[in-house]
Amino acid sequence: MDWERFRRVEIILDEAGIRPLIGVVPFPEDINLDRMGSGTAFGSVTYKPRYSWDDAVTGSIPSDDGEWSEFLRKLKDKGWVIALHGYKHVYTTKKKGIFPLNKFSEFAGVKFYDQLNMLKEGLDKLESWGVPAEVFMAPGHTYDKKTLKALCGANLMKVTDGFGARPYRRFVRNAGRVEVLRFYPISRKRSECISDKYGFTTLVLHCNTMTDDDMDALKKMITSHREHFMDYGEYLTEGLVDRGAMGNIGEYLTAYCKYIYVKFRRVKTAPVAADKPAGRTPEGRSAAVEAYQKRVRKKKAKKAETAPKKPEVNDEDDDEDDFITWIE
């Protein structure tokens, strides 16, 4: 975690009197979560601050399991709600699951009993820290039907994900009986969070990737629309509506459309090389063909240089070992 950015977000929320939901990874091994370099041991990942800031303002950085536990308990005592944010936060499959916002997952595509064990071990870890999880937060927002059954098996019945204007019940067939998971939707776009008409939703923040402009925008948004924000603990007490098959299908299609839109937008806004041939003019096509042929020739030449050479065969002494070694 980038502790400087996290502390800045924490201060913004504290000043506004907002007590949010925080996702906790019990056994972190995702190197993308380590934005502070290596150093002090911290769970399964190492952290070391690269910055010099005033601990009197921002608070100290947890450096071991005990301090991490104390840090989380202080947040819980302030009214923050704890969510189990996966297991290791390592994406092991390329499955989108039943909420296809991304094409990678720690849970979707994993066997049921493996998912169940991951959830139980994660819950036990947070319990040992004195901060039992109330909500499940899937890494990458991806999970499948087996995840829902595993959540029922682990008795973790609240999930922060999905789309909708209100918290909803999702019915899960599990071991011959029907169980009910409670979903607390996230926002499709930021404007929904401050709409007078939309209903209830969740603003998702990833502190690690927030820029200074993002921080300023968040503070301005909360200051200008404070009446639209509520504590997450209060959100958990809101009434639920039933979600049927058609609602699940609509949610899936909406998530998949957003996945396509974000993917297209990234391609569209990707930097373009200055010497790229312009348009479909004859000059542009000729230049593109020439550049392609040049790349092919270069690739073939490089392959020829690195390829193992067949040894010369001596007719007088045909050494079978040489032939075998070359084949290998």
Secondary structure, 3 states (H helix, E strand, C coil): CCHHHHHHHHHHHHHHCCCCEEEECCCCCCHHHCCCCCCEEECCEEECCCCCCCHHHHCCCCCCHHHHHHHHHHHHHCCCEEEECCCCCCCCECCCCCCCCCCCECCCCCCHHHHHHHHHHHHHHHHHCCCCCCEECCHHHCCCHHHHHHHHHCCCCEECCCCCCCCEEEEEEECCEEEEEEECCCCCCHHHHHCCCCCCCCCCCCHHHCCHHHHHHHHHHHHHCHHHCCCHHHHCCCCCEEECHHHHHHHHHHHHHHHHHHHHHHHHCCCCCCCCCCCCCHHHHHHHHHHHHHHHHHHHHHHHHHCCCCCCCCCCCCCHHHHHHHHC
